[in-house]
Amino acid sequence: MIDKDGYRPNVGIILCNAKNEVFWGKRIREHSWQFPQGGIKQGESPEQAMYRELHEEVGLHPHHVKILGRTKDWLRYDVPEQWIKREWRGSYKGQKQIWYLLRLVGRDCDVSLRATKHPEFDAWRWNNYWVPLEMVIEFKRDVYRRALSELEHHLHHGARRPLHSA
């Protein structure tokens, strides 16, 4: 599902613990670290996609987290052409993402990178909220910076109920 401008709808997840440290996942068989993220399926709301991706990539369920906030608008990044599948070239530019800031209300042992048959991460750790963005693949750094900046003020406010958007 690619929009008319060539961007695939996607959600990004910034999961923080009680110390406001953020979850970093190490891509399976790679040396790159990132926040959980994934595509929004046809008919799925961004919030539904976020909960699905949270379970698929991190093994957490809705009762393990509280939504602290989400980005107001889509944040976009372009994918370098050499990373784009040949059949998508010419129509696909990159991702447009709604980012969620979540607080883990469960325990670290609730995290399971093997919750599904197709794991995305082979290691994880907690890191400072403003993790050095050099750890993130270059073409995603600006979106990470913008998402972290927009959502940071929610760290110090109370959690709110899940967003029930259509």
N, C-alpha and C positions, 0 to 999 in steps of 0.2 A: 504494500500500500504506500505509494509515493504521491505526494501532493503535486499540484500543477507547477510548482516552482522547483521540483526535484528533491524535496526533503521527505524523509521517512519519519513519521510520528514515533516518538520514543519517550520513555521516562527515565530519569536519573534519580538515584537514591543516595542521600547523605544520611547515614545511620550513626547516631551518636550515643554514647553511654552517659552515665550520671556525672562523669568528669568532663563532659563536652569534648571527649576525644572521638574521632571518627573512624568508622570501619573502612579498612583498605583491603581489597582482595587482590591476590596475585593471579594473573591470568594463567590458566593451566599450560604447563610446559613453556612458559615465556618468562622473561625477567621484567615484566611491566606490571605496575600496580594501578588499580582504578577503583572507582565507586561502582556498585552494582547499577546496571542499566539494561534496558531492553525495549523492543518494539511494542507498539500498541496494536493489538489485533483488531480486525474489522468488528465493529459493534461493541468494542470494549471502551470504557471510560479511562482517562488517565489514572484515576485512583484504582480501578480494577486491575489495570496493567501493572501498577506499582506493587500491589499486593501479590499478584502472580509472580512477577519477577523477584520480589523479596523471598518468596518461598523457593522458586526454582534455583536461585543463585546463592542464597544464604540459609535456606531451610527454616526461616521464621514465618510464623502465622500472624494474622492481625492482632491477636491478643498479646503478642510479645512486644508490640510497639505502640507508641502514640504518635499521631501526626502533629508536629509542631508548626509546620508551615509548608507552603509550596510557592514556586515562582508564579508571578502574576501572568506572564506571557511566555511564549515559546522562546527558548534560547537555541540558536542554530550554530552548527559548525559544518564546514566543508571537509569532505574526505579527499585526500590526495588521489589523483587519477590512478596511480599505480596500485592503489588499495581497492579500487572499485572492480567488481566482477565484470568480466568482458561483456556479458549480456545486458548489463545495466548502464554501460557507458553511453553518454549522450542524454540519458533521461534522469540519472541519479546524481545529485550533488553532495548530499550528506544527511545529517540528522537534524530534526527539530525536536527539542526536549522540554518537557515540563519536569522540573526538579522538585522533589519532596525532601523535607528535613524531618527525620523520625528520631524519636527517643526510644532506646531499648528499655523496656520495663521488665523484660524477662531477664534471664541470666546468660552469661557468656556460653555456658554449656548448651544452651538452646540453639546456638548457631551450628548448622550442619551443612558443610559444603557438598555433601553427597546425598542430599535429599531427593534428587532426581537422577535419572540414568545418564544425563548429559551435563556433568558439572562444568562450570565455567572457571572456577578458581581452585587452586590446589593448596593455597595457604591464605591466612588472613591475620591481621593485627589491628590494634588500636593505635591511632596516631594523633598528634596535635591537630586541632581544627584547621589551622593554616599550615597544612603539610607543605613541604617544598614542592611546588608544582612542576619542578624539573623531573619529578618522578613520573609525571603523566605524559603520555605521548603528545608530541608537540601540537598537533592540530586540534587537540581537545582542551588545551590549557586555558584559553580565554573563556570558554564556556564554564569550566570549573571555577575559575576566578569570579566570574559573574554570578554563578549560582551560590557560591560560598558567601559572597558579599551581600547578595540580596536576602539570604536566609539567616545570616548571622544574628540579627537582632531577636529572632525567635528563640534562641538558646536561653535567653534570660527571662522569657515570659512563660506562663503556664501552658501546658499542652491543651489542645482543644479536641473536640470530637472529630471523628473522620468526616471528610468532605464527601457528601453524597451527590456527586455531580453526574449528569447523564452523559 
